[in-house]
């Protein structure tokens, strides 16, 4: 069961402006990356569950966050059907992110008052997602559409909250372009969750980049 209401999750997304995206099938590695993001100031993380037995890793990760990282909000991404969404919510997912707009997922998430963020790529899809109760729409792939797309959407729909994922990096120039266009928060994966040349996650760099990105975003929002 989710520990945070969908309004609490939406407010945290708006406040911090950053949702790190990460997946690994090793629990201990996942714990270390999660803690690095947490130490850097992130209070949300989307576990992009793309591998076999991902739900098992996620369930244990939630237990770890609950006991060791107070205030950390864990959600699940790459969810493609209602059954998967229900499974992850039963394991403690506080939000569900999907690559496409799926009305069946909207129904099961709304029933439990869990925030869901569908991947949309048109004004029609965005409007339908909001009719289904979506608080924050995911723009995916963000790098294909770009900040100008968000600026155009905000014209006829200034109430729409959009989170681009893909094409976002922790640089001032990149973040400035997104937030000046009206972005409410950004999802960031490989540009934030760095690996060393030997293929291991650079935990110190992840923490530093997370802190830097949040500081930049905070400056842009003020």
N, C-alpha and C positions, 0 to 999 in steps of 0.2 A: 504494500500500500504506500502511496506517495506521502511523504512527510511535509511537503510544501504544496499549498494550493496553487491553482493556475495563475491567480492574481499575484501571489508572492513571487512566482517564477517569472512572470512577465515584468514585474517591477524590478527584479534583480537584473534581468536582461537589459532593461532600459538604464538602470543605474550604472552598471559596470561597462556595458556596451560591447562585451566580448564573450563569446562562447567557444572555447577550444574544442577541437574535434580530434578524437584519437581512438585507435583500436589496436589491441595486441592480444594474442591468445594466451599469453603468459600472465598469470595473476600478479606475481611479484613485480614484474616489469610495469604492469599497469598501475600498481600501487605507487611506485616511485614516480612515474610520470604525473599521475594525479596529484601527488604531494608537491611536486615541483610547480605545477600550475597554481595550486592552492597557495604555496609560499609566495608566488609572484602576485597574488592578489585576486586571482580568478575565483569566482564563487559558483561557477557553473562549468560543467563539462559534458559534452555529447559523446557518448561511447558508440562509435559507428560500428554496430554489430554486424560485420560482414563475413564472419567465419563460422565454421562448425563449432557447436557448443559455446557460442558467445554468451548465451544466457547464463551459463554456469559461472563464467568469469565475472559477468556483470553482477550477479547476485552476491558474490563474495566481495566485490568492490564496493557495493552499497553498504555492506556490513562494516567494512573497513572505514569508509567515509563517516558513517554514523558514529562510530566510536572514537575516531582519531582526528577527524577534520570537521569541527562544528561549523554549521552554516553552508557546507558544500552541497550543491544541488546537482545530482546526477540524472541525466536523461539518456535516451537511446536514439540513435539515428539509423538511417538506411532501413527503416521498418516498411515493409511492403504489403502487409495485410492485417486485418483486424485480430486474427488469432495471435500473431506475433506481438502486436501491441498489448493485448491482454496478458500474455505471458510475461512481458517485461514489466508491466505495471504491477503484476502480482509479486514481482521480485524487487519492487521499490522504485521503479522509474518515476521521476517527478515531471518529466516531459517526454514527448514522443515527436521525432522529426522524420518526415517521409520525403523521398525524392520526387514524388508526384502527388497530385491531389487525389486522395482516396476517401470517399464519403463513408465507407464502412469503418475506417479508422476514426473518423470524426465522431461517429456515433458511440463507439466504445470508450473513447477518451472523454467525451462530454458526459457520459453516464457516470464516470468516476471523478469528474471535475478535474481532469488532468490536462495541462496545456499541451496542445498539439500544433505543430508547425509544418504545413505541407509545402513541398516544392512547387512553385508556380512560375509560369513564364509568360502570362498574358493578363491584361486587365480583367478579362472575363473570368479566368481562373481565380484571380485574387478576389474579385467580388463574390464569387461562389463560395470560396473558403470563408470569407467573412460572414456570409449568410449562414454558414454552418457553425459559426461561433469561434472562428479562429482569431486569436488576439494578435499574434505576430506571424506574418507570412514569410516563408523562406523564398528568396530569389535564387534559383538554381538552374544552370550554373551561372553564378554572379559575374564571372569574368567575361562571359559571352555577351551579356546584356549591358553591363557597365553602369556607372553612376547616373548617366543621362536618362536611363530607363526609369530609375527611381524618381528622379526629378519630374519626369513626364507623368508618372502615376500620381504623384502627390498633388499635381495640378487639379484634376477633377475629384481626387479622393484624398484630401489633406489629413483625414483621420486614419489612413492606412499606415500600419507599422510594418516595416520591411527589414528583414535580416538577410543580406547577401552572403552566400557561401560559395567559395571557389573564386579565385582571382583577388583574394584579400591577403595583404601582407602587413607585417608590423612596422611599417615605415610611416613617417609623418605625411609624406606626399600621398601615399596610397590611402591611408585612413582619412586624410583631409578631404580627398575627392569623394569618398563614400558618405561621410557625415555631413559635408556641406550640401550634398544632394538630398539629404533628408533621411538617411539611414538611421534606424533606431538602435541597432547593434549589428555586429558582424560575427560570422562563424569563420574560424581560422584553423586549418589543419596542418599540412606539411610545412608551411612557411613559418609556423610557430613551434611545432613539435619536431625539433631538429635531431638529426643523428650525427655522430662523429664519422670520421673517414673510415673507421673500423666497423661501422654499422650499428654501433650501440647508441642509445639515446643520450644526448648531451644534457643532462639534468640541470646543470648550472646555467647553461645557455637558455634552456626552456624557461626557467624561472626568471632570468634577466629579461628575455624578450616579452614574457607575459606582463611583467611589471612595467616595462617600457611602453607596450601597447596600451595598457590601461591608463597610464599617465597621459599619453598623447590624447586618447579618447576623452578623458576627463577635461583636458584643456580645450578640446574642440566643443564640448557640450556647454562649457561655462561662458 
